[in-house]
Amino acid sequence: MAEKKRLRQIARPFVVDGPSGVSVRDRLKGLTAEDEEVLRAVGAHMGRLASRDLACRVRDGLDHSTDTWAARKRELTVLSSSRWAGSVTSNTHDQWGLAQRAQHAHLQSLDAGIGMLRHRLSLPVGEKGSRGRPGGYRSKHEWFHKSRRLAVLEDRYEQVKAEREADRVSVVRGGRRLFNQRRNLAAAGRTAEQWRAEWEAARWFLTADGESGKRFGNETIRVTPDGEISIRLPAPLAALANAKHGRYVLASTVSFPHRGEEWRDRVAENRAVAYRIHLDVVRGRWYLDASWTRKALPVVPLATLRAGGVAGVDMNADHLAAWQLDAHGNPTGQPRRFDYDLTGSAGHRDAQLRHALTRLLRWAQATGVQAVAIEDLDFTDSTTREKHGRRKRFRQLVSGIPTGKLRARLVSMCAEAGIGVIAVDPAYTSKWGAEHWQKPLTTKNRKTSRHAAAAVAIGRRALGHRIRRRTTPPHDDQSDRRGHRTAQARPGTRGREETRPHVPGPRTRSVQPDAERTRATSASKTVRDAPVDQAWVQDPLLLTV
C-alpha cells in the first residue's frame, strides 16, 4: 500500500493591517496654453535632473551613505530649490530600492525555473508525476528543446547573479514596457510621434513631497482649501512666474470629490500632503494626485472579528464567490457571486475590481458580519512554464487572478467600511471545500459550485474551525445511533487540520468479537433439532478517535 502524502503545515489566520496611506485624484480643467507650457517646461527640467540623480545613485550602489545623499542634494539645489532637490533624491532612492528587490525576485524566479527543468530532464521520457511533482517530458523532441531552454536560463542566471554581486541594477525612467514598445511601434499601435510624446511625458518629474507645519502642507506645489494651485518654479525658470516669490498660479482649480473633506481638513491644519501632476497623453488630460499618510488604525482582535461571523470570499479569475458564516462556522443564507471582466485596458480592469468589491462590501454590511475572510494567495511559483509545461491555459488562468491588486483594494475599501480582513492559509481550501461541503450544501433549488464551497472552507478556517467533516456513521440500530463521529473538533484542538491516524478495527462503539476467541460453533444453525453451541462475547466499549 502506497504511503499517504503528509499534509503541509497550515499557518494560522491573522488580521490584515489597514492601509498606511491615502491617494486621491482630480482632473485639472480649464488650463490655458500658457499653463500647459509652464508645466511642460518644469516637468522636462526636473525630469532631466531626476535622470541625472538616478544615474549617480546607481553608480554609488551599496556605497551610498548620508554624505553622498547630501552631496547630490546640494548639486540639485543650485539648479532647482532645496525642496525640489529633496523630492528628487527621495524618489530616486525609492526607485533604486524597488529595482534591487525586483532583481532579487528575478534571480529567485530563474533559480526555481532551473531547478524544475533539471528535475524533469532527469526523469525518463513519458514518466508520470506524483505527489504534486511534474513528471518527465512527453517526447524526445520536447526533452531536447527543454534542455536548450535550461542552458539559456543558466546563462541568464549567471548574468543576473554577476550584476547583483557587482551591485548593479537596471532602472528605466519612463517604464520598461514603454521603452520596449519603441522597437515595434506597429504592434503597439502607435506612431513615432505618439510614442515620443508619451515617452517624454512619462519621464517628466512634477512630484513634491509634503511638509507638516508649512503653509497648506506643501511649499513646492501648494493647493489651498479653495482648490487654487500654485507651483514654486525652479531657479532657471523663475522668469515664467506670474505671482510673488517665484511662484506660478494655474488657472485650474481642484476639489477632490472623493475624500475632499478629509483633504481640506489636512491642508487647513497645515499637515503634510504630497502632490503629483501628470499628463495623460492619449486623452490629452492633466491630473493632480494628492497623497498623505494616515494614522495607524487600531487593530481589532481576531476573537472580536470572529464573534459576529465572517463572510468567506474565494477569489477567481472572473468572479468572487462569497458565503456568510455564523460564529459556529455554519453557512447561512445563499451564496453570492460578484462577477468582473479583466479584459481591456488597465483602467477598465481596475474599475471592474472596484465595482465588484463595492458590491461585496455592501452585501457584507447588510449581513452584519464584522470581517471578510480571504486567502493569502501568492502565485509567483505557479505561473512558470517550467512547472506546468504545456498547460498554457492553466498558467494563464492562474496569472489572471488579480491577487495583489484585489488584496490591496479590498484592504483599503474595508478600512473605510469598518470591516476587518482576515487572511488564511490557502492550503486545501478548494479541495476540501468541494469534498466536504459542495454536496451537503446542494439542494433541489440550489446548486452549489466548487467556488462557493471553497468560500465556506475559507470562512471556517478564518473562524478557527476545521474544514473537513467527519464521515457519517451507519444508520440507526446498526451502530451507535449517529454518535460522536459527526461532531467537529473544537478550534483549540491540536492537529484538527491534520490527517486522522488510522485505527485498526471498526469505527463503532461495538466491536466485533474475535472469531478465534469468542465464537465456537458445534453445529450448523440450519440443521433441525441440532444443538447450537454459539456464544457471542461483548468486549468492553471502545471509544475510537
Residue pairs with C-beta under 8 A, 6 or more apart in sequence:
4 499
5 131
5 132
6 499
7 427
7 428
7 497
7 498
7 499
8 427
10 425
10 427
10 428
10 461
10 497
11 376
11 425
12 425
13 302
13 373
13 422
13 423
13 424
13 425
13 461
13 462
13 464
14 302
14 422
14 423
15 299
15 300
15 301
15 302
15 305
15 371
15 420
15 421
15 422
15 423
16 411
16 420
16 421
16 422
16 423
17 296
17 299
17 411
18 296
18 297
18 411
18 415
19 294
19 408
19 411
19 412
19 415
20 293
20 294
20 296
21 291
21 292
21 293
21 294
22 259
22 262
22 291
22 292
22 293
22 294
23 289
23 290
23 291
24 256
24 258
24 259
24 260
24 263
24 289
24 290
24 291
25 256
25 287
25 288
25 289
25 290
26 254
26 255
26 256
26 257
26 287
26 288
26 290
27 254
27 285
27 286
27 287
27 288
28 229
28 250
28 252
28 254
28 277
28 285
28 286
28 287
28 288
29 252
30 251
30 252
30 253
31 39
31 250
31 251
31 252
31 286
32 251
35 250
35 251
35 252
36 286
38 231
38 233
38 237
38 240
38 248
39 206
39 250
39 277
39 279
39 286
40 204
41 237
41 240
42 206
42 231
42 233
42 234
42 237
43 201
43 204
43 205
43 206
43 277
43 279
44 200
44 204
45 80
45 234
45 236
45 237
46 80
46 84
46 88
46 204
46 205
46 206
46 234
47 173
47 203
47 204
47 205
49 76
49 79
49 80
49 88
49 205
50 88
50 91
50 92
50 173
50 205
51 173
51 203
53 72
53 76
53 88
53 89
53 92
54 92
54 95
54 96
54 171
54 173
56 72
57 64
57 72
57 92
57 93
57 95
57 96
58 96
58 168
58 169
58 171
60 68
61 167
61 168
62 167
69 89
69 93
72 89
73 82
73 85
73 86
73 89
74 85
76 84
76 85
76 88
76 89
77 84
77 85
78 235
79 234
79 235
79 236
80 88
80 234
80 235
81 220
81 232
81 234
81 235
83 208
83 209
83 211
83 219
83 220
83 232
84 208
84 220
84 232
84 234
86 209
87 207
87 208
87 209
87 220
88 205
90 209
91 205
91 207
95 171
95 173
96 169
96 171
99 169
99 170
99 171
100 169
103 160
103 163
103 164
103 169
103 170
104 164
105 380
106 160
107 157
107 160
107 161
107 164
109 380
109 384
110 153
110 156
110 157
110 160
111 157
112 381
112 384
112 386
113 153
113 384
113 386
114 150
114 153
114 154
114 157
116 134
116 384
116 386
116 387
117 146
117 149
117 150
117 153
117 386
118 150
119 133
119 134
120 134
120 135
120 136
120 137
120 146
120 386
120 389
121 136
121 137
121 143
121 146
121 147
121 150
123 135
123 136
124 136
125 136
125 137
125 138
125 139
125 140
125 143
126 135
126 136
126 137
126 138
126 139
127 135
127 136
128 135
129 135
134 387
134 388
134 389
136 143
137 143
137 146
137 389
149 386
163 169
163 170
172 179
173 202
173 203
174 199
174 202
174 203
175 202
178 195
178 198
178 199
178 202
179 199
181 187
181 188
181 190
181 195
182 195
182 199
185 191
185 192
185 195
188 195
190 198
194 281
197 281
198 281
198 282
201 278
201 279
201 281
204 278
204 279
206 221
206 276
206 277
206 278
207 274
207 275
207 276
207 277
208 218
208 220
208 221
208 274
208 275
208 276
209 218
209 220
209 272
209 274
210 217
210 218
210 271
210 272
210 273
210 274
210 275
210 292
211 217
211 218
211 219
211 272
212 270
212 271
212 272
213 270
214 270
215 222
215 270
216 222
216 223
216 224
216 225
216 267
216 270
216 273
217 266
217 267
217 270
217 271
217 272
217 273
217 292
218 272
218 273
218 274
218 275
219 232
220 231
220 232
220 275
221 229
221 230
221 231
221 232
221 275
221 277
222 229
222 230
222 231
222 232
222 247
223 229
223 254
223 267
223 273
223 275
223 288
223 290
224 267
225 264
225 267
225 268
226 253
227 253
227 254
227 255
228 249
228 250
228 253
229 249
229 250
229 252
229 253
229 254
229 288
230 243
230 247
230 248
230 249
230 250
231 247
231 248
231 250
232 245
232 246
232 247
233 240
233 241
233 246
233 247
233 248
235 246
238 246
240 248
241 247
241 248
242 248
242 249
243 249
252 286
254 288
256 263
256 290
263 273
263 290
263 292
266 272
266 273
266 292
267 273
271 292
272 292
272 293
273 290
273 291
273 292
274 290
274 291
274 292
275 288
275 289
275 290
275 291
276 288
276 289
276 291
277 286
277 287
277 288
277 289
278 286
278 287
278 289
279 285
279 286
279 287
280 286
280 287
297 415
300 370
300 420
302 422
304 370
305 370
305 371
305 420
305 422
306 327
306 371
306 462
306 463
306 464
307 327
307 370
308 327
308 368
308 369
308 370
308 371
309 324
309 325
309 326
309 327
309 332
309 367
309 368
309 369
309 370
309 463
310 324
310 325
310 369
310 370
310 371
310 372
310 373
310 422
310 459
310 462
310 463
311 322
311 323
311 324
311 325
311 360
311 363
311 364
311 367
311 369
311 371
311 372
311 373
311 459
312 322
312 323
312 324
312 325
312 373
312 455
312 456
312 457
312 458
312 459
312 460
312 462
313 320
313 321
313 322
313 360
313 372
313 373
313 374
313 455
313 458
314 320
314 321
314 322
314 375
314 429
314 430
314 451
314 452
314 454
314 455
314 458
315 374
315 375
315 377
315 401
315 402
315 403
315 406
316 401
316 451
317 342
317 397
317 400
317 401
318 339
318 340
318 341
318 342
319 337
319 338
319 339
319 340
319 356
319 451
320 337
320 338
320 340
320 356
320 357
320 360
321 335
321 336
321 337
321 449
321 451
321 452
321 454
321 455
322 335
322 336
322 337
322 338
322 360
322 363
322 364
322 455
323 331
323 333
323 335
323 336
323 452
323 455
323 456
323 459
324 331
324 332
324 333
324 367
324 369
324 459
325 331
325 332
325 456
325 459
325 460
325 463
326 332
327 463
328 463
328 465
329 459
329 460
329 463
329 465
329 488
331 437
331 441
331 456
331 459
333 367
334 446
335 446
335 448
335 449
335 452
335 455
336 360
336 363
337 451
337 452
338 356
338 357
338 359
338 360
339 356
340 352
340 353
340 355
340 356
341 348
341 352
342 349
342 352
342 353
342 400
342 402
343 349
349 402
350 405
353 402
353 405
353 406
353 409
354 409
354 413
357 406
357 409
357 410
357 413
358 413
360 372
361 372
361 413
361 414
361 417
361 419
364 372
364 417
364 419
365 417
365 419
369 419
370 419
370 420
371 419
371 420
371 421
371 422
371 462
372 410
372 414
372 419
372 420
372 421
372 422
373 422
373 423
373 424
373 458
373 459
373 461
373 462
373 463
374 407
374 410
374 421
374 422
374 423
374 424
374 458
375 423
375 424
375 425
375 426
375 429
375 458
376 423
376 424
376 425
376 426
377 401
377 403
377 407
377 426
378 403
379 398
379 399
379 401
379 403
381 387
382 388
382 395
382 398
383 395
383 398
383 399
384 395
385 392
385 395
388 394
388 395
410 421
411 421
414 420
414 421
422 462
424 458
424 461
424 462
425 461
428 457
428 467
429 454
429 457
429 458
429 461
429 467
430 450
430 451
430 454
430 457
432 457
432 467
432 468
433 450
433 453
433 454
433 455
433 456
433 457
433 458
433 467
434 450
434 453
434 454
435 468
436 453
436 457
436 467
436 468
436 469
437 448
437 453
437 456
437 457
437 467
437 469
438 448
438 449
438 450
438 452
438 453
439 448
440 469
441 448
441 452
441 453
441 456
442 448
457 467
460 466
460 467
461 467
463 491
464 491
464 492
465 488
465 491
466 488
466 489
466 493
466 496
466 497
467 497
468 497
469 486
469 488
470 485
470 486
470 487
470 488
471 485
472 482
472 485
472 486
473 479
473 480
473 482
473 483
473 485
473 486
473 507
473 508
474 508
476 482
479 508
479 509
479 510
480 508
480 509
480 510
483 509
484 543
485 507
489 496
490 496
500 545
501 545
503 544
503 545
505 511
505 512
505 542
505 544
506 512
507 544
508 544
509 541
509 542
509 543
510 538
510 541
511 539
511 542
513 519
513 536
513 537
513 538
513 539
517 537
518 535
518 536
518 537
519 534
519 535
519 536
520 533
520 534
520 535
521 532
521 533
521 534
522 531
522 532
522 533
522 534
523 530
523 531
523 532
523 533
524 530
525 532
525 534
